[in-house]
Amino acid sequence: MGDNLYHLLQQLNAKSIKDEYNFQRDTTIKFANELGKLNLSFKNKSVIEIGSGWLPAVPYDLIFQYGANEVRTYDINEHYQSAIIKKFNKYYGAIYPKINLPSDILANTVKYFPRTNLIHQSFEESSIDAVISRNVLEHVSAEDLVLLHEQAFRYLRPGSFIIHQISPSDHRAYTDRSISMWDFLQYSREEWDRIQTRFDYHNRLRMPEYINLFKRCGFKILHLGYKSARNGQEIPTSIHADFQKFTTEELTAGSIIVILTPNK
């Protein structure tokens, strides 16, 4: 499957702009609420978003609803399309008529970096206030996650924060109901590498592995929230030896939200 066909299928399967905005809006509200409990916020912050998706819903809300100064959003692909931006600006402007948006380009406080690997970018030390990601980390290798967070430790200011939402379940289950949310835990690394493709790559890291990785990179955990296995979702009866060291709760923890701050 080529990149162009993949992108077309992504667009065909995408929700409507209204539905997708509402979906992303729920995540942004959830992030803001959890940060508020820690007396943290996006107000007057310079924010990096890891993984842009196909709609700038979160960057717009961070800026126009939560007072962020700017959002730099990094996309390993190039999912933002001018036609979609034009439609979204019109939709967002209709909801919030006091906001003055351009007709067919991004708001000037949103900086989009398509086809860009964040790991390869350079930032001044202590120049960024916040980092966010939504259901992205599970698609990044453990080695690159270490590089991302070592890099973030350098460019984040003291007292800054990272907030991640992580979906560590088997994403094939969203389109194939015969597969459980934890089906891929039965495979060895070699078997799983033969099954997955570069378009649906999943690192299969479990919650404790993420937490240990963040701590090794110099971060303190300010908040950790997650959901247990869904009702009716059975984990495989055969768990590969690589995962047998984890409890059932650790294996099936989903919808993880974690807030980090650099220990400096």
The 8 nearest C-alpha neighbors of each residue, nearest first, counted from 0:
[[1, 4, 5, 2, 3, 198, 196, 6],
 [2, 0, 4, 3, 5, 6, 198, 7],
 [1, 3, 5, 4, 6, 0, 7, 198],
 [4, 2, 6, 5, 1, 7, 0, 8],
 [5, 3, 7, 1, 6, 2, 8, 0],
 [4, 6, 2, 8, 7, 3, 1, 9],
 [5, 7, 9, 3, 4, 8, 2, 10],
 [8, 6, 4, 10, 9, 5, 3, 11],
 [9, 7, 11, 5, 10, 6, 12, 4],
 [8, 10, 6, 12, 7, 11, 13, 5],
 [11, 9, 13, 7, 8, 12, 6, 14],
 [10, 12, 8, 9, 13, 7, 14, 6],
 [13, 11, 9, 10, 8, 14, 7, 15],
 [14, 12, 10, 11, 9, 15, 19, 8],
 [13, 15, 19, 18, 16, 12, 17, 10],
 [14, 16, 18, 17, 19, 13, 20, 12],
 [15, 17, 19, 18, 20, 14, 87, 86],
 [18, 16, 20, 15, 19, 21, 90, 14],
 [19, 17, 21, 15, 20, 16, 14, 22],
 [18, 20, 22, 16, 21, 14, 17, 15],
 [19, 21, 23, 17, 22, 18, 24, 56],
 [20, 22, 24, 18, 19, 23, 25, 17],
 [23, 21, 19, 25, 20, 24, 18, 26],
 [24, 22, 26, 20, 25, 21, 19, 27],
 [23, 25, 21, 27, 26, 22, 20, 28],
 [24, 26, 28, 23, 22, 27, 29, 21],
 [25, 27, 29, 23, 24, 28, 30, 22],
 [26, 28, 24, 30, 29, 25, 31, 23],
 [29, 27, 31, 25, 30, 26, 32, 24],
 [28, 30, 26, 32, 27, 31, 25, 33],
 [29, 31, 27, 33, 28, 32, 34, 26],
 [32, 30, 28, 34, 29, 33, 35, 27],
 [33, 31, 35, 29, 34, 30, 28, 36],
 [34, 32, 30, 36, 35, 31, 29, 37],
 [33, 35, 39, 31, 37, 36, 32, 40],
 [36, 34, 38, 32, 37, 39, 33, 31],
 [35, 37, 33, 34, 38, 32, 39, 31],
 [36, 38, 35, 34, 39, 33, 221, 222],
 [39, 37, 35, 36, 34, 40, 33, 32],
 [40, 38, 34, 35, 37, 41, 36, 31],
 [39, 41, 42, 34, 35, 31, 38, 65],
 [42, 40, 67, 44, 65, 66, 43, 61],
 [41, 43, 66, 67, 44, 40, 65, 68],
 [44, 42, 67, 68, 66, 41, 45, 69],
 [45, 43, 67, 41, 68, 42, 128, 46],
 [44, 46, 69, 128, 127, 68, 70, 67],
 [47, 45, 70, 129, 130, 44, 128, 69],
 [46, 48, 130, 71, 70, 72, 129, 131],
 [49, 47, 72, 131, 132, 130, 71, 50],
 [48, 50, 132, 73, 72, 131, 47, 51],
 [51, 49, 74, 73, 52, 48, 135, 132],
 [52, 50, 74, 72, 73, 53, 49, 48],
 [51, 53, 54, 50, 78, 79, 74, 55],
 [52, 54, 78, 79, 51, 55, 80, 83],
 [53, 55, 56, 52, 79, 84, 51, 83],
 [56, 54, 58, 57, 59, 53, 51, 52],
 [57, 55, 59, 54, 58, 20, 60, 23],
 [56, 58, 60, 59, 55, 61, 23, 27],
 [59, 57, 61, 55, 60, 56, 70, 62],
 [60, 58, 62, 56, 57, 61, 63, 55],
 [59, 61, 64, 57, 63, 62, 58, 56],
 [62, 60, 65, 58, 67, 59, 64, 63],
 [63, 61, 67, 66, 59, 60, 65, 64],
 [62, 64, 60, 59, 66, 65, 61, 67],
 [65, 63, 60, 61, 62, 66, 59, 67],
 [66, 64, 61, 62, 42, 67, 41, 63],
 [65, 67, 42, 62, 43, 63, 64, 61],
 [68, 66, 62, 43, 42, 44, 41, 61],
 [69, 67, 43, 44, 45, 62, 66, 108],
 [70, 68, 108, 45, 67, 109, 46, 62],
 [69, 71, 46, 109, 47, 58, 72, 45],
 [72, 70, 110, 47, 109, 111, 48, 46],
 [71, 73, 48, 111, 51, 47, 70, 112],
 [74, 72, 112, 49, 50, 51, 113, 48],
 [75, 73, 113, 50, 76, 51, 114, 115],
 [74, 76, 114, 115, 116, 113, 73, 77],
 [77, 75, 114, 74, 113, 78, 115, 50],
 [78, 76, 113, 114, 79, 74, 75, 80],
 [77, 79, 53, 76, 80, 52, 6, 51],
 [78, 80, 53, 77, 54, 81, 84, 83],
 [79, 81, 83, 82, 78, 84, 53, 77],
 [80, 82, 84, 83, 85, 103, 79, 104],
 [83, 81, 85, 84, 80, 86, 103, 87],
 [82, 84, 86, 80, 85, 81, 87, 79],
 [85, 83, 81, 87, 86, 82, 88, 103],
 [84, 86, 103, 82, 88, 83, 87, 102],
 [87, 85, 83, 89, 84, 88, 90, 82],
 [86, 88, 90, 84, 89, 85, 91, 83],
 [89, 87, 91, 85, 90, 86, 92, 84],
 [88, 90, 92, 86, 87, 91, 93, 85],
 [89, 91, 87, 93, 88, 92, 86, 94],
 [92, 90, 88, 94, 93, 89, 87, 95],
 [91, 93, 95, 96, 89, 94, 90, 88],
 [92, 94, 90, 96, 91, 95, 89, 88],
 [95, 93, 91, 92, 96, 90, 89, 97],
 [94, 96, 92, 93, 97, 98, 91, 90],
 [97, 95, 92, 93, 98, 94, 99, 91],
 [96, 98, 95, 99, 92, 94, 93, 100],
 [99, 97, 96, 95, 100, 92, 63, 91],
 [98, 100, 97, 101, 92, 96, 106, 95],
 [101, 99, 106, 98, 102, 88, 92, 105],
 [102, 100, 103, 104, 106, 99, 105, 88],
 [101, 103, 85, 104, 100, 88, 89, 84],
 [102, 104, 85, 101, 84, 81, 105, 88],
 [105, 103, 101, 102, 84, 106, 85, 81],
 [106, 104, 107, 109, 84, 101, 103, 88],
 [105, 107, 108, 109, 100, 101, 104, 59],
 [106, 108, 109, 105, 110, 104, 69, 101],
 [107, 109, 69, 106, 110, 70, 68, 62],
 [110, 108, 70, 107, 106, 69, 71, 111],
 [109, 111, 71, 72, 70, 108, 112, 107],
 [112, 110, 72, 71, 113, 73, 109, 74],
 [111, 113, 73, 115, 74, 72, 110, 114],
 [114, 112, 74, 77, 115, 76, 73, 111],
 [115, 113, 75, 76, 77, 74, 112, 116],
 [116, 114, 75, 113, 74, 112, 117, 73],
 [115, 117, 118, 75, 119, 114, 120, 74],
 [116, 118, 120, 119, 115, 73, 147, 49],
 [117, 119, 116, 120, 147, 146, 150, 143],
 [118, 120, 117, 116, 121, 115, 147, 150],
 [121, 119, 117, 118, 122, 116, 115, 150],
 [120, 122, 119, 123, 118, 117, 154, 150],
 [123, 121, 154, 124, 120, 126, 127, 153],
 [122, 124, 126, 154, 125, 121, 153, 127],
 [123, 125, 154, 153, 126, 122, 155, 156],
 [126, 124, 156, 154, 155, 127, 123, 153],
 [125, 127, 124, 123, 154, 155, 156, 128],
 [128, 126, 155, 45, 125, 154, 129, 156],
 [129, 127, 159, 45, 44, 156, 155, 46],
 [128, 130, 46, 160, 161, 159, 127, 47],
 [131, 129, 161, 47, 46, 48, 162, 160],
 [132, 130, 48, 162, 163, 161, 49, 47],
 [133, 131, 163, 49, 48, 135, 164, 50],
 [132, 134, 164, 135, 163, 165, 131, 50],
 [135, 133, 165, 166, 164, 136, 132, 137],
 [134, 136, 133, 137, 138, 132, 50, 165],
 [137, 135, 139, 138, 134, 165, 144, 132],
 [136, 138, 201, 139, 135, 202, 167, 165],
 [137, 139, 201, 136, 200, 135, 202, 140],
 [140, 138, 136, 137, 144, 143, 202, 141],
 [141, 139, 143, 142, 202, 144, 138, 137],
 [140, 142, 144, 143, 145, 139, 202, 204],
 [141, 143, 145, 140, 144, 146, 139, 147],
 [142, 144, 146, 140, 145, 141, 147, 139],
 [145, 143, 141, 147, 146, 142, 140, 148],
 [144, 146, 143, 148, 142, 147, 149, 141],
 [145, 147, 143, 149, 144, 148, 150, 118],
 [148, 146, 144, 150, 145, 149, 118, 143],
 [149, 147, 151, 150, 145, 146, 216, 152],
 [148, 150, 146, 152, 216, 151, 147, 145],
 [149, 151, 148, 147, 153, 152, 146, 154],
 [152, 150, 148, 154, 153, 149, 155, 147],
 [151, 153, 149, 150, 155, 154, 261, 148],
 [152, 154, 151, 150, 124, 155, 125, 149],
 [153, 155, 124, 125, 151, 126, 152, 127],
 [156, 154, 125, 127, 152, 151, 153, 128],
 [155, 157, 125, 159, 128, 127, 126, 158],
 [158, 156, 159, 263, 155, 261, 125, 262],
 [157, 159, 156, 260, 160, 261, 128, 263],
 [160, 158, 128, 156, 157, 129, 260, 155],
 [161, 159, 260, 129, 259, 130, 162, 158],
 [160, 162, 130, 259, 129, 258, 131, 260],
 [161, 163, 258, 131, 257, 130, 259, 160],
 [164, 162, 132, 257, 131, 256, 133, 165],
 [163, 165, 256, 133, 255, 134, 132, 254],
 [164, 166, 134, 255, 254, 167, 163, 136],
 [165, 167, 254, 134, 168, 253, 137, 255],
 [168, 166, 137, 253, 165, 203, 205, 204],
 [169, 167, 180, 166, 181, 170, 253, 251],
 [170, 168, 180, 181, 171, 172, 183, 182],
 [171, 169, 172, 173, 168, 180, 174, 199],
 [170, 172, 173, 169, 174, 175, 178, 180],
 [171, 173, 175, 178, 170, 174, 180, 176],
 [174, 172, 171, 170, 175, 176, 169, 180],
 [173, 175, 172, 171, 176, 170, 178, 177],
 [176, 174, 172, 177, 178, 173, 171, 179],
 [177, 175, 178, 172, 174, 173, 179, 171],
 [176, 178, 175, 179, 172, 174, 171, 182],
 [179, 177, 172, 176, 175, 182, 180, 171],
 [180, 178, 182, 181, 172, 232, 233, 177],
 [179, 181, 169, 168, 172, 182, 232, 178],
 [182, 180, 179, 234, 169, 183, 168, 184],
 [181, 183, 179, 184, 235, 180, 178, 185],
 [182, 184, 185, 181, 186, 169, 191, 203],
 [185, 183, 182, 186, 238, 181, 239, 242],
 [184, 186, 238, 239, 183, 237, 182, 235],
 [187, 185, 184, 190, 191, 239, 183, 188],
 [186, 188, 190, 189, 191, 239, 185, 241],
 [187, 189, 191, 190, 192, 186, 241, 193],
 [188, 190, 192, 187, 191, 193, 186, 194],
 [191, 189, 187, 193, 192, 188, 186, 194],
 [190, 192, 194, 188, 193, 189, 186, 195],
 [193, 191, 189, 190, 194, 195, 188, 196],
 [192, 194, 190, 191, 195, 189, 196, 188],
 [195, 193, 191, 192, 190, 196, 189, 183],
 [196, 194, 192, 200, 193, 191, 199, 197],
 [197, 195, 198, 199, 200, 194, 192, 193],
 [196, 198, 200, 199, 195, 201, 138, 192],
 [197, 199, 196, 200, 5, 195, 2, 0],
 [200, 198, 196, 197, 195, 201, 138, 170],
 [199, 201, 197, 138, 196, 198, 195, 202],
 [202, 200, 138, 137, 203, 199, 139, 195],
 [201, 203, 204, 137, 140, 138, 139, 200],
 [204, 202, 201, 167, 205, 137, 184, 168],
 [205, 203, 202, 208, 206, 167, 209, 137],
 [206, 204, 208, 207, 250, 203, 249, 209],
 [205, 207, 209, 208, 249, 210, 252, 204],
 [208, 206, 210, 209, 205, 211, 249, 204],
 [207, 209, 211, 206, 205, 210, 204, 212],
 [210, 208, 212, 206, 207, 211, 213, 205],
 [209, 211, 207, 213, 212, 208, 214, 206],
 [210, 212, 208, 214, 209, 213, 207, 215],
 [213, 211, 209, 215, 210, 214, 208, 216],
 [214, 212, 216, 210, 215, 211, 218, 209],
 [213, 215, 218, 211, 217, 216, 212, 219],
 [216, 214, 212, 217, 213, 211, 218, 145],
 [215, 217, 213, 214, 149, 218, 148, 212],
 [218, 216, 214, 215, 262, 261, 213, 152],
 [219, 217, 261, 214, 262, 260, 213, 259],
 [218, 220, 260, 259, 262, 261, 214, 221],
 [221, 219, 259, 222, 258, 218, 260, 223],
 [220, 222, 258, 259, 219, 260, 223, 257],
 [223, 221, 258, 257, 220, 224, 259, 256],
 [222, 224, 257, 256, 258, 225, 221, 220],
 [225, 223, 256, 255, 257, 222, 226, 254],
 [226, 224, 255, 254, 253, 252, 256, 227],
 [225, 227, 253, 252, 254, 228, 255, 224],
 [226, 228, 252, 251, 253, 248, 229, 225],
 [229, 227, 251, 252, 230, 232, 226, 253],
 [230, 228, 232, 231, 227, 226, 233, 180],
 [229, 231, 232, 228, 233, 227, 180, 234],
 [230, 232, 233, 229, 228, 179, 234, 180],
 [233, 231, 229, 230, 179, 180, 228, 234],
 [232, 234, 231, 179, 235, 181, 180, 228],
 [233, 235, 181, 236, 182, 232, 179, 180],
 [236, 234, 237, 182, 238, 233, 185, 181],
 [235, 237, 238, 234, 185, 233, 182, 239],
 [236, 238, 235, 185, 239, 184, 234, 186],
 [239, 237, 185, 184, 235, 236, 243, 240],
 [238, 240, 185, 241, 242, 186, 187, 184],
 [239, 241, 243, 242, 238, 244, 187, 185],
 [240, 242, 239, 243, 187, 244, 238, 188],
 [243, 241, 240, 244, 239, 245, 238, 184],
 [242, 244, 240, 245, 241, 238, 239, 246],
 [243, 245, 242, 246, 241, 240, 250, 249],
 [246, 244, 243, 249, 242, 250, 247, 248],
 [245, 247, 249, 248, 250, 244, 243, 251],
 [248, 246, 250, 249, 251, 245, 252, 234],
 [247, 249, 251, 246, 250, 252, 227, 228],
 [250, 248, 246, 252, 247, 251, 245, 206],
 [251, 249, 247, 248, 252, 245, 205, 246],
 [250, 252, 228, 248, 249, 227, 253, 247],
 [253, 251, 227, 249, 226, 248, 250, 225],
 [252, 254, 226, 255, 225, 166, 167, 251],
 [255, 253, 166, 225, 165, 226, 256, 164],
 [254, 256, 225, 165, 253, 164, 224, 257],
 [257, 255, 164, 224, 163, 223, 225, 254],
 [256, 258, 223, 222, 163, 162, 255, 224],
 [259, 257, 162, 222, 221, 161, 220, 163],
 [260, 258, 220, 161, 160, 221, 219, 218],
 [259, 261, 160, 219, 218, 159, 161, 262],
 [262, 260, 218, 263, 152, 217, 219, 157],
 [263, 261, 218, 217, 219, 260, 157, 152],
 [262, 261, 157, 158, 217, 156, 152, 260]]
